[in-house]
Amino acid sequence: MPSSERKDQANLRSAAVEAVAAYLADEDADIYNLTDAAVRQDALLAALNLVALAAAAVTALAEATGRTPHEALRSIDR
C-alpha cells in the first residue's frame, strides 16, 4: 500500500475519533462537518472506521464489566 494511501486511511481514522468525541461533547456542527468530510473522501472507509471504533468501545466495556462483547453490545442496544 502506498504511503499516501496509508496517510489517507490514518486521516479518516482520526476523523472518526474526532467525530465520536464531538458527539460525546454534543457538538452537532462538528459532528456534521467531520462526518461529511470523511464520507466525501471515502464513504466505505469512513463507515468501516466507525464500526471499528464502536467495536473497540464495546470490547473495552465488556472487559471492564466482565461480560462478553456480545452481552455488552446487547446492554447498549436496550
DRENSE-893615 format. One record per atom (N, C-alpha, C): chain; atom name; z, x, y. Coordinates in steps of 0.1 Angstrom, whole numbers, always signed. Layout:
% DRENSE-893615
<lumti mol="A" atom="CA" up="Z" east="X" north="Y"/>
...
This chain:
% DRENSE-893615
<lumti mol="A" atom="N" up="+0" east="+8" north="-12"/>
<lumti mol="A" atom="CA" up="+0" east="+0" north="+0"/>
<lumti mol="A" atom="C" up="+0" east="+9" north="+12"/>
<lumti mol="A" atom="N" up="-9" east="+6" north="+21"/>
<lumti mol="A" atom="CA" up="-10" east="+15" north="+34"/>
<lumti mol="A" atom="C" up="+3" east="+13" north="+42"/>
<lumti mol="A" atom="N" up="+6" east="+23" north="+50"/>
<lumti mol="A" atom="CA" up="+18" east="+23" north="+58"/>
<lumti mol="A" atom="C" up="+18" east="+12" north="+68"/>
<lumti mol="A" atom="N" up="+6" east="+8" north="+74"/>
<lumti mol="A" atom="CA" up="+6" east="-2" north="+83"/>
<lumti mol="A" atom="C" up="+9" east="-16" north="+77"/>
<lumti mol="A" atom="N" up="+6" east="-18" north="+64"/>
<lumti mol="A" atom="CA" up="+9" east="-30" north="+57"/>
<lumti mol="A" atom="C" up="+24" east="-31" north="+54"/>
<lumti mol="A" atom="N" up="+30" east="-19" north="+51"/>
<lumti mol="A" atom="CA" up="+44" east="-19" north="+48"/>
<lumti mol="A" atom="C" up="+52" east="-22" north="+61"/>
<lumti mol="A" atom="N" up="+47" east="-16" north="+72"/>
<lumti mol="A" atom="CA" up="+53" east="-19" north="+85"/>
<lumti mol="A" atom="C" up="+52" east="-34" north="+89"/>
<lumti mol="A" atom="N" up="+41" east="-40" north="+86"/>
<lumti mol="A" atom="CA" up="+39" east="-54" north="+89"/>
<lumti mol="A" atom="C" up="+49" east="-62" north="+81"/>
<lumti mol="A" atom="N" up="+50" east="-59" north="+68"/>
<lumti mol="A" atom="CA" up="+60" east="-66" north="+59"/>
<lumti mol="A" atom="C" up="+74" east="-64" north="+64"/>
<lumti mol="A" atom="N" up="+77" east="-52" north="+68"/>
<lumti mol="A" atom="CA" up="+91" east="-49" north="+73"/>
<lumti mol="A" atom="C" up="+93" east="-57" north="+86"/>
<lumti mol="A" atom="N" up="+83" east="-58" north="+95"/>
<lumti mol="A" atom="CA" up="+85" east="-66" north="+107"/>
<lumti mol="A" atom="C" up="+87" east="-81" north="+104"/>
<lumti mol="A" atom="N" up="+79" east="-86" north="+94"/>
<lumti mol="A" atom="CA" up="+81" east="-100" north="+90"/>
<lumti mol="A" atom="C" up="+95" east="-103" north="+84"/>
<lumti mol="A" atom="N" up="+99" east="-93" north="+76"/>
<lumti mol="A" atom="CA" up="+113" east="-95" north="+70"/>
<lumti mol="A" atom="C" up="+123" east="-95" north="+82"/>
<lumti mol="A" atom="N" up="+122" east="-86" north="+91"/>
<lumti mol="A" atom="CA" up="+131" east="-86" north="+103"/>
<lumti mol="A" atom="C" up="+130" east="-99" north="+111"/>
<lumti mol="A" atom="N" up="+118" east="-104" north="+112"/>
<lumti mol="A" atom="CA" up="+117" east="-117" north="+119"/>
<lumti mol="A" atom="C" up="+124" east="-128" north="+112"/>
<lumti mol="A" atom="N" up="+123" east="-128" north="+99"/>
<lumti mol="A" atom="CA" up="+130" east="-138" north="+91"/>
<lumti mol="A" atom="C" up="+145" east="-137" north="+93"/>
<lumti mol="A" atom="N" up="+151" east="-125" north="+93"/>
<lumti mol="A" atom="CA" up="+165" east="-123" north="+96"/>
<lumti mol="A" atom="C" up="+169" east="-128" north="+110"/>
<lumti mol="A" atom="N" up="+161" east="-124" north="+119"/>
<lumti mol="A" atom="CA" up="+163" east="-129" north="+133"/>
<lumti mol="A" atom="C" up="+163" east="-144" north="+135"/>
<lumti mol="A" atom="N" up="+153" east="-150" north="+128"/>
<lumti mol="A" atom="CA" up="+152" east="-165" north="+128"/>
<lumti mol="A" atom="C" up="+164" east="-171" north="+122"/>
<lumti mol="A" atom="N" up="+169" east="-166" north="+111"/>
<lumti mol="A" atom="CA" up="+181" east="-172" north="+105"/>
<lumti mol="A" atom="C" up="+193" east="-170" north="+114"/>
<lumti mol="A" atom="N" up="+194" east="-158" north="+120"/>
<lumti mol="A" atom="CA" up="+205" east="-156" north="+130"/>
<lumti mol="A" atom="C" up="+204" east="-165" north="+142"/>
<lumti mol="A" atom="N" up="+192" east="-168" north="+146"/>
<lumti mol="A" atom="CA" up="+191" east="-178" north="+157"/>
<lumti mol="A" atom="C" up="+195" east="-192" north="+153"/>
<lumti mol="A" atom="N" up="+191" east="-195" north="+141"/>
<lumti mol="A" atom="CA" up="+195" east="-208" north="+135"/>
<lumti mol="A" atom="C" up="+210" east="-209" north="+135"/>
<lumti mol="A" atom="N" up="+217" east="-199" north="+130"/>
<lumti mol="A" atom="CA" up="+231" east="-199" north="+129"/>
<lumti mol="A" atom="C" up="+238" east="-200" north="+142"/>
<lumti mol="A" atom="N" up="+231" east="-194" north="+152"/>
<lumti mol="A" atom="CA" up="+237" east="-195" north="+166"/>
<lumti mol="A" atom="C" up="+232" east="-207" north="+174"/>
<lumti mol="A" atom="N" up="+224" east="-216" north="+167"/>
<lumti mol="A" atom="CA" up="+219" east="-228" north="+173"/>
<lumti mol="A" atom="C" up="+210" east="-226" north="+185"/>
<lumti mol="A" atom="N" up="+202" east="-216" north="+184"/>
<lumti mol="A" atom="CA" up="+192" east="-212" north="+195"/>
<lumti mol="A" atom="C" up="+178" east="-217" north="+191"/>
<lumti mol="A" atom="N" up="+176" east="-230" north="+194"/>
<lumti mol="A" atom="CA" up="+164" east="-237" north="+189"/>
<lumti mol="A" atom="C" up="+151" east="-230" north="+194"/>
<lumti mol="A" atom="N" up="+151" east="-226" north="+206"/>
<lumti mol="A" atom="CA" up="+138" east="-220" north="+212"/>
<lumti mol="A" atom="C" up="+135" east="-207" north="+205"/>
<lumti mol="A" atom="N" up="+145" east="-199" north="+202"/>
<lumti mol="A" atom="CA" up="+143" east="-186" north="+195"/>
<lumti mol="A" atom="C" up="+139" east="-188" north="+181"/>
<lumti mol="A" atom="N" up="+144" east="-199" north="+174"/>
<lumti mol="A" atom="CA" up="+140" east="-202" north="+160"/>
<lumti mol="A" atom="C" up="+125" east="-205" north="+160"/>
<lumti mol="A" atom="N" up="+121" east="-214" north="+170"/>
<lumti mol="A" atom="CA" up="+107" east="-218" north="+170"/>
<lumti mol="A" atom="C" up="+98" east="-206" north="+173"/>
<lumti mol="A" atom="N" up="+102" east="-198" north="+183"/>
<lumti mol="A" atom="CA" up="+93" east="-187" north="+187"/>
<lumti mol="A" atom="C" up="+92" east="-176" north="+176"/>
<lumti mol="A" atom="N" up="+103" east="-173" north="+169"/>
<lumti mol="A" atom="CA" up="+103" east="-163" north="+159"/>
<lumti mol="A" atom="C" up="+95" east="-168" north="+146"/>
<lumti mol="A" atom="N" up="+97" east="-180" north="+143"/>
<lumti mol="A" atom="CA" up="+91" east="-186" north="+131"/>
<lumti mol="A" atom="C" up="+76" east="-188" north="+134"/>
<lumti mol="A" atom="N" up="+72" east="-192" north="+146"/>
<lumti mol="A" atom="CA" up="+58" east="-194" north="+150"/>
<lumti mol="A" atom="C" up="+51" east="-181" north="+149"/>
<lumti mol="A" atom="N" up="+57" east="-171" north="+155"/>
<lumti mol="A" atom="CA" up="+50" east="-157" north="+154"/>
<lumti mol="A" atom="C" up="+48" east="-152" north="+140"/>
<lumti mol="A" atom="N" up="+58" east="-154" north="+132"/>
<lumti mol="A" atom="CA" up="+58" east="-149" north="+118"/>
<lumti mol="A" atom="C" up="+47" east="-156" north="+110"/>
<lumti mol="A" atom="N" up="+47" east="-169" north="+112"/>
<lumti mol="A" atom="CA" up="+37" east="-178" north="+105"/>
<lumti mol="A" atom="C" up="+23" east="-174" north="+109"/>
<lumti mol="A" atom="N" up="+21" east="-172" north="+122"/>
<lumti mol="A" atom="CA" up="+7" east="-169" north="+127"/>
<lumti mol="A" atom="C" up="+3" east="-155" north="+121"/>
<lumti mol="A" atom="N" up="+12" east="-146" north="+119"/>
<lumti mol="A" atom="CA" up="+9" east="-133" north="+114"/>
<lumti mol="A" atom="C" up="+5" east="-133" north="+99"/>
<lumti mol="A" atom="N" up="+14" east="-140" north="+91"/>
<lumti mol="A" atom="CA" up="+12" east="-141" north="+77"/>
<lumti mol="A" atom="C" up="+21" east="-152" north="+72"/>
<lumti mol="A" atom="N" up="+16" east="-164" north="+70"/>
<lumti mol="A" atom="CA" up="+24" east="-175" north="+67"/>
<lumti mol="A" atom="C" up="+30" east="-174" north="+53"/>
<lumti mol="A" atom="N" up="+23" east="-169" north="+43"/>
<lumti mol="A" atom="CA" up="+28" east="-168" north="+30"/>
<lumti mol="A" atom="C" up="+39" east="-158" north="+29"/>
<lumti mol="A" atom="N" up="+37" east="-146" north="+35"/>
<lumti mol="A" atom="CA" up="+48" east="-136" north="+35"/>
<lumti mol="A" atom="C" up="+60" east="-141" north="+43"/>
<lumti mol="A" atom="N" up="+58" east="-148" north="+54"/>
<lumti mol="A" atom="CA" up="+69" east="-153" north="+61"/>
<lumti mol="A" atom="C" up="+77" east="-163" north="+53"/>
<lumti mol="A" atom="N" up="+71" east="-171" north="+45"/>
<lumti mol="A" atom="CA" up="+78" east="-181" north="+36"/>
<lumti mol="A" atom="C" up="+85" east="-173" north="+25"/>
<lumti mol="A" atom="N" up="+78" east="-163" north="+19"/>
<lumti mol="A" atom="CA" up="+85" east="-155" north="+9"/>
<lumti mol="A" atom="C" up="+97" east="-148" north="+14"/>
<lumti mol="A" atom="N" up="+96" east="-143" north="+26"/>
<lumti mol="A" atom="CA" up="+108" east="-136" north="+32"/>
<lumti mol="A" atom="C" up="+119" east="-145" north="+34"/>
<lumti mol="A" atom="N" up="+117" east="-158" north="+38"/>
<lumti mol="A" atom="CA" up="+127" east="-167" north="+40"/>
<lumti mol="A" atom="C" up="+134" east="-171" north="+26"/>
<lumti mol="A" atom="N" up="+125" east="-173" north="+16"/>
<lumti mol="A" atom="CA" up="+130" east="-176" north="+3"/>
<lumti mol="A" atom="C" up="+139" east="-164" north="-2"/>
<lumti mol="A" atom="N" up="+134" east="-152" north="+0"/>
<lumti mol="A" atom="CA" up="+142" east="-140" north="-5"/>
<lumti mol="A" atom="C" up="+155" east="-139" north="+3"/>
<lumti mol="A" atom="N" up="+155" east="-142" north="+15"/>
<lumti mol="A" atom="CA" up="+167" east="-142" north="+23"/>
<lumti mol="A" atom="C" up="+177" east="-153" north="+19"/>
<lumti mol="A" atom="N" up="+172" east="-165" north="+16"/>
<lumti mol="A" atom="CA" up="+181" east="-175" north="+11"/>
<lumti mol="A" atom="C" up="+186" east="-172" north="-3"/>
<lumti mol="A" atom="N" up="+178" east="-166" north="-11"/>
<lumti mol="A" atom="CA" up="+183" east="-162" north="-25"/>
<lumti mol="A" atom="C" up="+194" east="-152" north="-24"/>
<lumti mol="A" atom="N" up="+192" east="-142" north="-15"/>
<lumti mol="A" atom="CA" up="+203" east="-132" north="-13"/>
<lumti mol="A" atom="C" up="+216" east="-139" north="-8"/>
<lumti mol="A" atom="N" up="+215" east="-148" north="+1"/>
<lumti mol="A" atom="CA" up="+227" east="-155" north="+6"/>
<lumti mol="A" atom="C" up="+233" east="-163" north="-5"/>
<lumti mol="A" atom="N" up="+226" east="-170" north="-13"/>
<lumti mol="A" atom="CA" up="+231" east="-178" north="-24"/>
<lumti mol="A" atom="C" up="+238" east="-169" north="-34"/>
<lumti mol="A" atom="N" up="+232" east="-158" north="-37"/>
<lumti mol="A" atom="CA" up="+237" east="-148" north="-47"/>
<lumti mol="A" atom="C" up="+251" east="-143" north="-41"/>
<lumti mol="A" atom="N" up="+251" east="-139" north="-29"/>
<lumti mol="A" atom="CA" up="+264" east="-135" north="-23"/>
<lumti mol="A" atom="C" up="+275" east="-146" north="-23"/>
<lumti mol="A" atom="N" up="+271" east="-158" north="-20"/>
<lumti mol="A" atom="CA" up="+280" east="-169" north="-21"/>
<lumti mol="A" atom="C" up="+285" east="-171" north="-35"/>
<lumti mol="A" atom="N" up="+276" east="-170" north="-45"/>
<lumti mol="A" atom="CA" up="+280" east="-171" north="-59"/>
<lumti mol="A" atom="C" up="+290" east="-160" north="-63"/>
<lumti mol="A" atom="N" up="+288" east="-148" north="-59"/>
<lumti mol="A" atom="CA" up="+297" east="-137" north="-62"/>
<lumti mol="A" atom="C" up="+310" east="-139" north="-55"/>
<lumti mol="A" atom="N" up="+310" east="-143" north="-43"/>
<lumti mol="A" atom="CA" up="+323" east="-145" north="-35"/>
<lumti mol="A" atom="C" up="+331" east="-156" north="-41"/>
<lumti mol="A" atom="N" up="+325" east="-166" north="-47"/>
<lumti mol="A" atom="CA" up="+332" east="-178" north="-52"/>
<lumti mol="A" atom="C" up="+334" east="-178" north="-67"/>
<lumti mol="A" atom="N" up="+329" east="-168" north="-74"/>
<lumti mol="A" atom="CA" up="+330" east="-168" north="-88"/>
<lumti mol="A" atom="C" up="+321" east="-178" north="-96"/>
<lumti mol="A" atom="N" up="+311" east="-183" north="-89"/>
<lumti mol="A" atom="CA" up="+302" east="-192" north="-95"/>
<lumti mol="A" atom="C" up="+289" east="-185" north="-99"/>
<lumti mol="A" atom="N" up="+280" east="-192" north="-106"/>
<lumti mol="A" atom="CA" up="+267" east="-187" north="-109"/>
<lumti mol="A" atom="C" up="+258" east="-190" north="-97"/>
<lumti mol="A" atom="N" up="+248" east="-183" north="-95"/>
<lumti mol="A" atom="CA" up="+239" east="-186" north="-83"/>
<lumti mol="A" atom="C" up="+234" east="-201" north="-84"/>
<lumti mol="A" atom="N" up="+231" east="-206" north="-95"/>
<lumti mol="A" atom="CA" up="+226" east="-220" north="-96"/>
<lumti mol="A" atom="C" up="+237" east="-229" north="-92"/>
<lumti mol="A" atom="N" up="+250" east="-227" north="-96"/>
<lumti mol="A" atom="CA" up="+261" east="-235" north="-91"/>
<lumti mol="A" atom="C" up="+263" east="-234" north="-76"/>
<lumti mol="A" atom="N" up="+262" east="-223" north="-71"/>
<lumti mol="A" atom="CA" up="+264" east="-221" north="-57"/>
<lumti mol="A" atom="C" up="+253" east="-228" north="-49"/>
<lumti mol="A" atom="N" up="+240" east="-227" north="-54"/>
<lumti mol="A" atom="CA" up="+229" east="-234" north="-47"/>
<lumti mol="A" atom="C" up="+231" east="-249" north="-48"/>
<lumti mol="A" atom="N" up="+236" east="-254" north="-59"/>
<lumti mol="A" atom="CA" up="+238" east="-269" north="-60"/>
<lumti mol="A" atom="C" up="+249" east="-273" north="-50"/>
<lumti mol="A" atom="N" up="+259" east="-264" north="-48"/>
<lumti mol="A" atom="CA" up="+270" east="-268" north="-39"/>
<lumti mol="A" atom="C" up="+265" east="-269" north="-25"/>
<lumti mol="A" atom="N" up="+255" east="-261" north="-21"/>
<lumti mol="A" atom="CA" up="+249" east="-262" north="-8"/>
<lumti mol="A" atom="C" up="+240" east="-274" north="-6"/>
<lumti mol="A" atom="N" up="+234" east="-278" north="-17"/>
<lumti mol="A" atom="CA" up="+224" east="-289" north="-16"/>
<lumti mol="A" atom="C" up="+230" east="-303" north="-16"/>
<lumti mol="A" atom="N" up="+243" east="-304" north="-17"/>
<lumti mol="A" atom="CA" up="+250" east="-317" north="-17"/>
<lumti mol="A" atom="C" up="+251" east="-323" north="-4"/>
